[in-house]
């Protein structure tokens, strides 16, 4: 059994709390949040204990691991303090909006030798795992062209966008990680074009809500990722991998599989209403992989280095978007 403390009691903290409480190999012990009322409410719901002191969490020898689900700007500090206290860490992305700060936290984690796993939950979508298997087995041949879509139903509040780090760091970063993970290739450069199509206020804060990123991979293959903050038909996410031999596709996932036919018409099921409905199941699987690695003493499957690599790509993509030109991606961390 692994005893966990949850740091952060917001929306995603509630998701992780539910999964921690339900997991057969975890003891959900403690919740910390700067909002003590929110922490107490969440802890009470799952039979855990709330604390107003994060130092208490790190000093508690009964805590084996911490799950960091707090505000983005706190991740790096909490991560560093956790590994220095010898606690294993499961961390929401990104490590930090500053790449330099993220690198410092990663260095501290590496020096500690403590297991740290990033919550790249989309790796645990069965369809995406099948794409990776098809590539690894040689089914597609040489990877030549990858197409990815990340399209959300609604523009998040401007208050959120202002602190999100921008579309590349907040939304598209999941697909930068998936591009590496599925293809087994590293990107060498990136070009991004984007616009504020939904609300001009997005441009006023220096961001975009609609973009296309093109990565050139180490073998010359191209990966194109289209990202939209607002579409009118639900939540739309898909990946297609084309190779020299075959093409494999994780298609748009509908909410059902029944088509209704009538005179001159056909009705079918639509898409999930939002991103959470689409990927909810992957959070459980991702946590399970972390717990299993701790129980078995094996390396975590999405290490901190992968989180840092995704951020390096996102930084280059953000720079490309601002400068309107291709940007080389630093091969180092």
URSUL-V436309 format. One record per backbone hydrogen bond with DSSP energy under -1.0 kcal/mol. NH is the residue of the N-H (numbers start at 1). CO is the residue of the C=O. If there is no record, write none. Layout:
nh=NH co=CO
nh=NH co=CO
//
This chain:
nh=2 co=25
nh=4 co=27
nh=5 co=65
nh=6 co=30
nh=7 co=67
nh=8 co=32
nh=14 co=10
nh=15 co=11
nh=16 co=12
nh=17 co=13
nh=18 co=14
nh=19 co=15
nh=20 co=16
nh=21 co=17
nh=22 co=18
nh=23 co=19
nh=26 co=23
nh=27 co=2
nh=29 co=4
nh=29 co=27
nh=30 co=4
nh=31 co=49
nh=32 co=6
nh=36 co=34
nh=39 co=35
nh=40 co=36
nh=41 co=37
nh=42 co=38
nh=43 co=39
nh=44 co=40
nh=45 co=41
nh=48 co=43
nh=49 co=29
nh=51 co=31
nh=58 co=54
nh=59 co=55
nh=63 co=60
nh=64 co=3
nh=65 co=3
nh=66 co=88
nh=67 co=5
nh=68 co=90
nh=69 co=7
nh=74 co=71
nh=75 co=72
nh=78 co=74
nh=79 co=75
nh=80 co=76
nh=81 co=77
nh=82 co=78
nh=83 co=79
nh=84 co=80
nh=85 co=81
nh=86 co=83
nh=87 co=82
nh=88 co=64
nh=89 co=115
nh=90 co=66
nh=91 co=117
nh=92 co=68
nh=102 co=98
nh=103 co=99
nh=104 co=100
nh=105 co=101
nh=106 co=102
nh=107 co=103
nh=108 co=104
nh=109 co=105
nh=110 co=106
nh=111 co=107
nh=112 co=108
nh=113 co=109
nh=117 co=89
nh=118 co=302
nh=119 co=91
nh=120 co=118
nh=121 co=119
nh=123 co=120
nh=124 co=121
nh=125 co=122
nh=129 co=125
nh=130 co=126
nh=131 co=127
nh=132 co=128
nh=133 co=129
nh=134 co=130
nh=135 co=131
nh=136 co=132
nh=137 co=133
nh=138 co=135
nh=139 co=134
nh=144 co=242
nh=145 co=242
nh=146 co=222
nh=147 co=240
nh=148 co=224
nh=149 co=238
nh=150 co=226
nh=151 co=236
nh=152 co=228
nh=161 co=157
nh=162 co=158
nh=163 co=160
nh=170 co=166
nh=171 co=167
nh=172 co=167
nh=175 co=172
nh=176 co=172
nh=177 co=173
nh=178 co=174
nh=179 co=175
nh=180 co=176
nh=181 co=177
nh=182 co=178
nh=183 co=179
nh=184 co=180
nh=188 co=216
nh=189 co=216
nh=190 co=327
nh=191 co=214
nh=193 co=212
nh=195 co=210
nh=202 co=199
nh=204 co=200
nh=205 co=201
nh=206 co=203
nh=207 co=202
nh=209 co=195
nh=210 co=195
nh=211 co=227
nh=212 co=193
nh=213 co=225
nh=214 co=191
nh=215 co=223
nh=216 co=189
nh=217 co=221
nh=218 co=186
nh=220 co=217
nh=222 co=144
nh=223 co=215
nh=224 co=146
nh=225 co=213
nh=226 co=148
nh=227 co=211
nh=228 co=150
nh=229 co=209
nh=231 co=152
nh=235 co=272
nh=236 co=151
nh=238 co=149
nh=239 co=250
nh=240 co=147
nh=241 co=248
nh=242 co=145
nh=243 co=246
nh=244 co=142
nh=245 co=140
nh=246 co=140
nh=248 co=241
nh=250 co=239
nh=255 co=270
nh=260 co=267
nh=262 co=265
nh=265 co=262
nh=267 co=260
nh=278 co=274
nh=279 co=275
nh=280 co=276
nh=282 co=279
nh=283 co=280
nh=285 co=281
nh=286 co=282
nh=287 co=283
nh=288 co=284
nh=289 co=285
nh=290 co=286
nh=291 co=287
nh=292 co=288
nh=293 co=289
nh=294 co=290
nh=295 co=291
nh=296 co=292
nh=297 co=293
nh=298 co=293
nh=306 co=303
nh=307 co=303
nh=308 co=304
nh=309 co=305
nh=310 co=306
nh=311 co=307
nh=312 co=308
nh=313 co=309
nh=314 co=310
nh=315 co=311
nh=316 co=312
nh=317 co=313
nh=318 co=314
nh=319 co=315
nh=320 co=316
nh=321 co=317
nh=322 co=318
nh=323 co=319
nh=324 co=320
nh=327 co=190
nh=329 co=188
//
